[in-house]
Amino acid sequence: LGSSASVSVLIISLISNLMNKKYSDYEIAEMAHKIENENLNIRGGWQDQYASIIGGFNFMEFTKDKTIIYPLRLKDEMIHELNSHMLLCYVGKSHFSAEQHSDQENIFRKSEEEIAKIQNEHKEIAVAIKDALLVNNLDELGILLGRSWENKKKLGKNVTTSEIDRLYEIGLKNGAHGGRLLGSGGGGYILFFYTPAKRNILTGALKQKGGEIIDFKFDFSGVKIW
């Protein structure tokens, strides 16, 4: 859930507020990423830092030269529907994104062309998810999340575990249309997209097999200091 990025963004925001320094959201996100990657050696991308500082639904583009965040204006009805179709299942094992990303970087160096193809497919899925949200096409989201997860597992042998695979299959057999593990892999939370009428069946089956259901709501304001 981007916990390290959230903490980094919060601390920078607090200190800059105490020092009466006015930084833009982009500047705070970039500082948080630099501190994590260079000072703390926590390898990873930029999206968590921007999500923490901005909040809401965004489509993010990252290139060598620039970063552009496009806020997505979703109807309230769509947001309520998303809340009623999604749940988080904790798989019972913490993960360390730095180790996962280092492992994936090593694999990329050995199979650059193959991994680049997988990452391009990831981008195509992200665009498709953005389009589905903007046109209120909920039916596509579960399928796209599932495709994203199957694609993600190709990036390294430690992305998934037998326990994650077991809980994921239980979810699919009990009302989930699809889903994916959040973060770099190895542990953490599975985000399931399900039919609301089967929520009790789904949550009961996951709990019975050791999954922990976490309630959540979307945040639209990002970090706030007062």
TORKOL-4160 file (C-alpha; in steps of 0.2 Angstrom, whole numbers, padded with zeros to 4 digits, m for minus):
226
<pt num="1" X="0000" Y="0000" Z="0000"/>
<pt num="2" X="0015" Y="0012" Z="m0002"/>
<pt num="3" X="0019" Y="0013" Z="0016"/>
<pt num="4" X="0037" Y="0019" Z="0015"/>
<pt num="5" X="0032" Y="0032" Z="0002"/>
<pt num="6" X="0018" Y="0038" Z="0013"/>
<pt num="7" X="0030" Y="0040" Z="0028"/>
<pt num="8" X="0043" Y="0049" Z="0017"/>
<pt num="9" X="0030" Y="0061" Z="0010"/>
<pt num="10" X="0023" Y="0065" Z="0027"/>
<pt num="11" X="0040" Y="0068" Z="0036"/>
<pt num="12" X="0046" Y="0080" Z="0021"/>
<pt num="13" X="0029" Y="0089" Z="0022"/>
<pt num="14" X="0030" Y="0091" Z="0041"/>
<pt num="15" X="0048" Y="0097" Z="0041"/>
<pt num="16" X="0045" Y="0109" Z="0027"/>
<pt num="17" X="0030" Y="0116" Z="0036"/>
<pt num="18" X="0040" Y="0119" Z="0052"/>
<pt num="19" X="0053" Y="0128" Z="0042"/>
<pt num="20" X="0040" Y="0138" Z="0032"/>
<pt num="21" X="0046" Y="0131" Z="0016"/>
<pt num="22" X="0034" Y="0130" Z="0002"/>
<pt num="23" X="0037" Y="0115" Z="m0010"/>
<pt num="24" X="0025" Y="0110" Z="m0024"/>
<pt num="25" X="0018" Y="0092" Z="m0024"/>
<pt num="26" X="0030" Y="0087" Z="m0038"/>
<pt num="27" X="0045" Y="0093" Z="m0028"/>
<pt num="28" X="0040" Y="0084" Z="m0012"/>
<pt num="29" X="0036" Y="0068" Z="m0022"/>
<pt num="30" X="0053" Y="0069" Z="m0030"/>
<pt num="31" X="0062" Y="0073" Z="m0014"/>
<pt num="32" X="0054" Y="0058" Z="m0006"/>
<pt num="33" X="0059" Y="0046" Z="m0020"/>
<pt num="34" X="0077" Y="0052" Z="m0020"/>
<pt num="35" X="0078" Y="0050" Z="m0001"/>
<pt num="36" X="0071" Y="0032" Z="m0002"/>
<pt num="37" X="0081" Y="0027" Z="m0017"/>
<pt num="38" X="0098" Y="0035" Z="m0014"/>
<pt num="39" X="0099" Y="0038" Z="0005"/>
<pt num="40" X="0089" Y="0023" Z="0012"/>
<pt num="41" X="0093" Y="0012" Z="m0003"/>
<pt num="42" X="0074" Y="0007" Z="m0005"/>
<pt num="43" X="0073" Y="0003" Z="m0023"/>
<pt num="44" X="0057" Y="0007" Z="m0032"/>
<pt num="45" X="0047" Y="0018" Z="m0044"/>
<pt num="46" X="0039" Y="0035" Z="m0042"/>
<pt num="47" X="0020" Y="0032" Z="m0042"/>
<pt num="48" X="0018" Y="0029" Z="m0023"/>
<pt num="49" X="0026" Y="0046" Z="m0018"/>
<pt num="50" X="0014" Y="0055" Z="m0030"/>
<pt num="51" X="m0001" Y="0045" Z="m0025"/>
<pt num="52" X="0003" Y="0050" Z="m0007"/>
<pt num="53" X="0005" Y="0068" Z="m0009"/>
<pt num="54" X="m0009" Y="0071" Z="m0022"/>
<pt num="55" X="m0023" Y="0058" Z="m0018"/>
<pt num="56" X="m0037" Y="0053" Z="m0028"/>
<pt num="57" X="m0038" Y="0044" Z="m0045"/>
<pt num="58" X="m0023" Y="0049" Z="m0057"/>
<pt num="59" X="m0015" Y="0043" Z="m0073"/>
<pt num="60" X="0003" Y="0045" Z="m0071"/>
<pt num="61" X="0016" Y="0046" Z="m0085"/>
<pt num="62" X="0035" Y="0045" Z="m0081"/>
<pt num="63" X="0049" Y="0048" Z="m0094"/>
<pt num="64" X="0067" Y="0052" Z="m0092"/>
<pt num="65" X="0064" Y="0071" Z="m0094"/>
<pt num="66" X="0047" Y="0074" Z="m0085"/>
<pt num="67" X="0033" Y="0067" Z="m0075"/>
<pt num="68" X="0015" Y="0072" Z="m0078"/>
<pt num="69" X="0000" Y="0068" Z="m0067"/>
<pt num="70" X="m0017" Y="0068" Z="m0075"/>
<pt num="71" X="m0031" Y="0068" Z="m0062"/>
<pt num="72" X="m0046" Y="0058" Z="m0067"/>
<pt num="73" X="m0063" Y="0065" Z="m0064"/>
<pt num="74" X="m0074" Y="0050" Z="m0060"/>
<pt num="75" X="m0093" Y="0052" Z="m0056"/>
<pt num="76" X="m0098" Y="0049" Z="m0038"/>
<pt num="77" X="m0108" Y="0034" Z="m0044"/>
<pt num="78" X="m0093" Y="0026" Z="m0051"/>
<pt num="79" X="m0083" Y="0029" Z="m0035"/>
<pt num="80" X="m0097" Y="0021" Z="m0024"/>
<pt num="81" X="m0098" Y="0006" Z="m0036"/>
<pt num="82" X="m0079" Y="0004" Z="m0035"/>
<pt num="83" X="m0080" Y="0004" Z="m0016"/>
<pt num="84" X="m0094" Y="m0010" Z="m0017"/>
<pt num="85" X="m0084" Y="m0021" Z="m0029"/>
<pt num="86" X="m0067" Y="m0021" Z="m0021"/>
<pt num="87" X="m0059" Y="m0028" Z="m0005"/>
<pt num="88" X="m0041" Y="m0031" Z="0001"/>
<pt num="89" X="m0035" Y="m0047" Z="0008"/>
<pt num="90" X="m0019" Y="m0048" Z="0018"/>
<pt num="91" X="m0010" Y="m0063" Z="0013"/>
<pt num="92" X="m0001" Y="m0065" Z="0030"/>
<pt num="93" X="0017" Y="m0060" Z="0025"/>
<pt num="94" X="0026" Y="m0043" Z="0024"/>
<pt num="95" X="0036" Y="m0040" Z="0009"/>
<pt num="96" X="0052" Y="m0029" Z="0006"/>
<pt num="97" X="0050" Y="m0020" Z="m0010"/>
<pt num="98" X="0069" Y="m0015" Z="m0010"/>
<pt num="99" X="0073" Y="m0034" Z="m0012"/>
<pt num="100" X="0060" Y="m0037" Z="m0024"/>
<pt num="101" X="0065" Y="m0023" Z="m0035"/>
<pt num="102" X="0084" Y="m0027" Z="m0034"/>
<pt num="103" X="0079" Y="m0045" Z="m0040"/>
<pt num="104" X="0069" Y="m0038" Z="m0054"/>
<pt num="105" X="0083" Y="m0027" Z="m0060"/>
<pt num="106" X="0095" Y="m0041" Z="m0061"/>
<pt num="107" X="0082" Y="m0051" Z="m0071"/>
<pt num="108" X="0080" Y="m0036" Z="m0082"/>
<pt num="109" X="0098" Y="m0035" Z="m0086"/>
<pt num="110" X="0099" Y="m0054" Z="m0091"/>
<pt num="111" X="0083" Y="m0054" Z="m0101"/>
<pt num="112" X="0081" Y="m0035" Z="m0106"/>
<pt num="113" X="0070" Y="m0038" Z="m0122"/>
<pt num="114" X="0058" Y="m0051" Z="m0114"/>
<pt num="115" X="0056" Y="m0040" Z="m0098"/>
<pt num="116" X="0053" Y="m0024" Z="m0109"/>
<pt num="117" X="0039" Y="m0033" Z="m0118"/>
<pt num="118" X="0031" Y="m0038" Z="m0102"/>
<pt num="119" X="0032" Y="m0020" Z="m0095"/>
<pt num="120" X="0025" Y="m0013" Z="m0112"/>
<pt num="121" X="0010" Y="m0025" Z="m0109"/>
<pt num="122" X="0009" Y="m0017" Z="m0091"/>
<pt num="123" X="0007" Y="0000" Z="m0099"/>
<pt num="124" X="m0006" Y="m0006" Z="m0111"/>
<pt num="125" X="m0016" Y="m0013" Z="m0097"/>
<pt num="126" X="m0014" Y="0003" Z="m0086"/>
<pt num="127" X="m0021" Y="0013" Z="m0101"/>
<pt num="128" X="m0035" Y="0001" Z="m0103"/>
<pt num="129" X="m0040" Y="0002" Z="m0084"/>
<pt num="130" X="m0040" Y="0021" Z="m0086"/>
<pt num="131" X="m0051" Y="0021" Z="m0101"/>
<pt num="132" X="m0063" Y="0008" Z="m0092"/>
<pt num="133" X="m0064" Y="0020" Z="m0077"/>
<pt num="134" X="m0068" Y="0035" Z="m0087"/>
<pt num="135" X="m0082" Y="0027" Z="m0097"/>
<pt num="136" X="m0089" Y="0018" Z="m0082"/>
<pt num="137" X="m0085" Y="0001" Z="m0088"/>
<pt num="138" X="m0084" Y="m0009" Z="m0072"/>
<pt num="139" X="m0085" Y="m0026" Z="m0080"/>
<pt num="140" X="m0068" Y="m0024" Z="m0088"/>
<pt num="141" X="m0059" Y="m0020" Z="m0072"/>
<pt num="142" X="m0059" Y="m0037" Z="m0064"/>
<pt num="143" X="m0052" Y="m0045" Z="m0080"/>
<pt num="144" X="m0039" Y="m0031" Z="m0082"/>
<pt num="145" X="m0033" Y="m0033" Z="m0065"/>
<pt num="146" X="m0031" Y="m0052" Z="m0067"/>
<pt num="147" X="m0021" Y="m0049" Z="m0083"/>
<pt num="148" X="m0010" Y="m0037" Z="m0074"/>
<pt num="149" X="m0007" Y="m0050" Z="m0061"/>
<pt num="150" X="m0003" Y="m0064" Z="m0073"/>
<pt num="151" X="0009" Y="m0052" Z="m0082"/>
<pt num="152" X="0017" Y="m0046" Z="m0065"/>
<pt num="153" X="0021" Y="m0064" Z="m0060"/>
<pt num="154" X="0033" Y="m0065" Z="m0076"/>
<pt num="155" X="0044" Y="m0052" Z="m0069"/>
<pt num="156" X="0053" Y="m0063" Z="m0056"/>
<pt num="157" X="0052" Y="m0080" Z="m0047"/>
<pt num="158" X="0049" Y="m0071" Z="m0030"/>
<pt num="159" X="0034" Y="m0061" Z="m0035"/>
<pt num="160" X="0021" Y="m0074" Z="m0029"/>
<pt num="161" X="0021" Y="m0088" Z="m0017"/>
<pt num="162" X="0011" Y="m0104" Z="m0015"/>
<pt num="163" X="0001" Y="m0095" Z="m0002"/>
<pt num="164" X="m0003" Y="m0080" Z="m0012"/>
<pt num="165" X="m0008" Y="m0092" Z="m0027"/>
<pt num="166" X="m0019" Y="m0102" Z="m0016"/>
<pt num="167" X="m0029" Y="m0087" Z="m0009"/>
<pt num="168" X="m0030" Y="m0080" Z="m0026"/>
<pt num="169" X="m0038" Y="m0095" Z="m0033"/>
<pt num="170" X="m0050" Y="m0096" Z="m0018"/>
<pt num="171" X="m0055" Y="m0079" Z="m0022"/>
<pt num="172" X="m0059" Y="m0083" Z="m0040"/>
<pt num="173" X="m0069" Y="m0098" Z="m0035"/>
<pt num="174" X="m0080" Y="m0088" Z="m0023"/>
<pt num="175" X="m0086" Y="m0073" Z="m0033"/>
<pt num="176" X="m0070" Y="m0063" Z="m0038"/>
<pt num="177" X="m0069" Y="m0058" Z="m0056"/>
<pt num="178" X="m0050" Y="m0055" Z="m0055"/>
<pt num="179" X="m0037" Y="m0046" Z="m0044"/>
<pt num="180" X="m0019" Y="m0043" Z="m0041"/>
<pt num="181" X="m0006" Y="m0042" Z="m0028"/>
<pt num="182" X="m0002" Y="m0024" Z="m0024"/>
<pt num="183" X="0016" Y="m0018" Z="m0023"/>
<pt num="184" X="0032" Y="m0027" Z="m0029"/>
<pt num="185" X="0027" Y="m0044" Z="m0024"/>
<pt num="186" X="0031" Y="m0058" Z="m0011"/>
<pt num="187" X="0018" Y="m0053" Z="0001"/>
<pt num="188" X="0006" Y="m0040" Z="0007"/>
<pt num="189" X="m0012" Y="m0037" Z="0000"/>
<pt num="190" X="m0022" Y="m0044" Z="m0014"/>
<pt num="191" X="m0035" Y="m0032" Z="m0021"/>
<pt num="192" X="m0050" Y="m0042" Z="m0027"/>
<pt num="193" X="m0063" Y="m0036" Z="m0039"/>
<pt num="194" X="m0080" Y="m0045" Z="m0035"/>
<pt num="195" X="m0098" Y="m0046" Z="m0037"/>
<pt num="196" X="m0106" Y="m0037" Z="m0022"/>
<pt num="197" X="m0120" Y="m0051" Z="m0020"/>
<pt num="198" X="m0106" Y="m0063" Z="m0017"/>
<pt num="199" X="m0096" Y="m0053" Z="m0004"/>
<pt num="200" X="m0101" Y="m0063" Z="0011"/>
<pt num="201" X="m0096" Y="m0079" Z="0002"/>
<pt num="202" X="m0080" Y="m0072" Z="m0004"/>
<pt num="203" X="m0075" Y="m0065" Z="0013"/>
<pt num="204" X="m0080" Y="m0081" Z="0022"/>
<pt num="205" X="m0070" Y="m0092" Z="0010"/>
<pt num="206" X="m0054" Y="m0081" Z="0012"/>
<pt num="207" X="m0055" Y="m0080" Z="0031"/>
<pt num="208" X="m0058" Y="m0099" Z="0032"/>
<pt num="209" X="m0042" Y="m0101" Z="0023"/>
<pt num="210" X="m0031" Y="m0089" Z="0033"/>
<pt num="211" X="m0034" Y="m0072" Z="0023"/>
<pt num="212" X="m0037" Y="m0056" Z="0033"/>
<pt num="213" X="m0050" Y="m0044" Z="0026"/>
<pt num="214" X="m0046" Y="m0026" Z="0027"/>
<pt num="215" X="m0059" Y="m0012" Z="0024"/>
<pt num="216" X="m0053" Y="0003" Z="0015"/>
<pt num="217" X="m0059" Y="0019" Z="0007"/>
<pt num="218" X="m0052" Y="0030" Z="m0007"/>
<pt num="219" X="m0043" Y="0046" Z="m0001"/>
<pt num="220" X="m0045" Y="0061" Z="m0012"/>
<pt num="221" X="m0034" Y="0074" Z="m0003"/>
<pt num="222" X="m0017" Y="0066" Z="m0001"/>
<pt num="223" X="m0006" Y="0072" Z="0014"/>
<pt num="224" X="m0013" Y="0086" Z="0025"/>
<pt num="225" X="m0003" Y="0096" Z="0037"/>
<pt num="226" X="m0011" Y="0108" Z="0050"/>
